[in-house]
Amino acid sequence: MSATPKQAYSSRKYSRLVEWIAFNDNPGDDEPLAAVADYLTVVMVAHCYDLQPIRVAADVLNARKAGTK
């Protein structure tokens, strides 16, 4: 039996996805957490990692603040 998609994703891939969203999906906008949580990309990543979109959105905003790409 193969691993389910949620089990197969690594934290490194999650970080790369968060960084991609941070710097490519409305990267210049200074949006509140709730608005970022509604991004389709955020919702998709949250679904794949079995997380709440608000958690992924917080990570996206933290990546934007850190400014690392």
N, C-alpha and C positions, 0 to 999 in steps of 0.2 A: 504494500500500500504506500502510495507516495504522500508526502507532506501536503497539508492544505496550504493554500497561498498565504494565509495569515501566519502560519508557522514557518514558512520558508523565507520570509523577508528578514533581512538583517538590520541591525541598528545603524550600520554604516550606510546602507541603502536609504534608510529613513532620513538620515541626516542630509544625504545628497538631494533627496526629494524636497525636503524643507528648504534647503538653500536654493534650489531651482525656483521654487514658488516665491521665495523671498525676493529674488533678484530678477524674475521674469514675469510674474503675474502682478501687474500694477505696482511695479517697484518704487515709483516715485511718490505714490500716494501715501499720505499720512492718515491711515484709516484706523478706526477703533477696532478692538478685538472682535466684537460681534460681527462687524462687516467682513473681516478677513475670514472668520469662521464660516461665512456663507459662500466663499469662493468654491467653485466646482472642484478645483484641484485640491483644495484643503479637504473637502468632503470625501473625495475619492481616496486620498491617502489615509484619512481617518478610517474609512471602511476597510481598506486593505490591512491596516495594522490593528483593527479592533479597538480604536480610540475614539474619544469624543472629538468632534471638529474644533471645539474651543481649545482643547489641548494642543492640537496641531497648529491652530492659529497663533497661540501663544509662542510656540517654538518658531514660527515664521517671523513674528514680530521681534523676537529676541535675536534671530539671525540678522534681520535688517538693522537692528540697533548695533550689533557687533560689527556690521559692515564687512564681514569676511565673505569671500566668494570662493 
